[in-house]
Amino acid sequence: MSRIRPIGLLSSVSIALFALSIYYVLLVVPVEREMGIVQKIFYLHVPMAITGFIFFFLAFLFSIFYLKRQNRKWDIFAASSVEIGLLLTTLVLITGSIWARPIWNTWWTWDPRLTATFILWLIYSAYLILRLSVDNEGKRAVFCAVMAIVGFVDVPIVFLSARIWRSIHPVVVKTRSIAIEPKMGIALLLFMAAFISLGAILLWLRTSLSIFEGKLLSLEKQGGN
């Protein structure tokens, strides 16, 4: 019998988690009384935001590791984590706008949390632009590592913004509790697990591709010489 590759097993787990999450949200969790069916986007919106924060934190850690050890693999891990975090943050902004339209009667408002999230998106978009702008591999890795570390400062600001400033954005996670019903909490946890597993798959695939590209470029240079 052939061995089951970890990525294949993780993919199966991720698919199962998404299927279970969708079933649970659509058929088990009741429709919210005030906001109606549109509230169900909450179960995608919040887990994507938290998972994005996790990957920005990973980029923060990997960048520190790179500056300490100067090993290219940590730069690859950091860049891949930023790409995943930025993808999720983009989806957070899109789903937030879709949710806001029927609830706040506008697609966008410069609410503190929305503004801080948009700034976060700009920071890590600039990170990716920087990677394309610097040709020297060593300098690029150092500049991007510093940017990923400094940029992470905005993540706790996003999380705390609705508590620090006057905001129309709801606060779900409070100091000693979570302000949702048990079924809603289970739905959130299911989608959290699903998005984290998907993020792990994307990280595995993206880093593998980057490492392969690096080896290919090295072979091309050797061939040229």
Buried (B, 14 or more C-beta within 10 A) or exposed (E): EEEEEEEEEBBEBBEEBBEBBBEBBEEEBEEBEEBEEBBBBBBBBBBBBBBBBBBBBBBBBBBBBBBEEEEBBBBBBBBBBBBBBBBBBBBBBEBBBBBBEEBBEEEBBEBBBBBBBBEBBEBBBEBBEBBEEBEEEEEBBBBBBEBBBEBBEBBEBBBBBBEEEEBEBEEBEEEEEEEBEEEBBBBBEBBBBBBBBBBBBBBBEBBEEBEEEBEEEEEEEEEEE
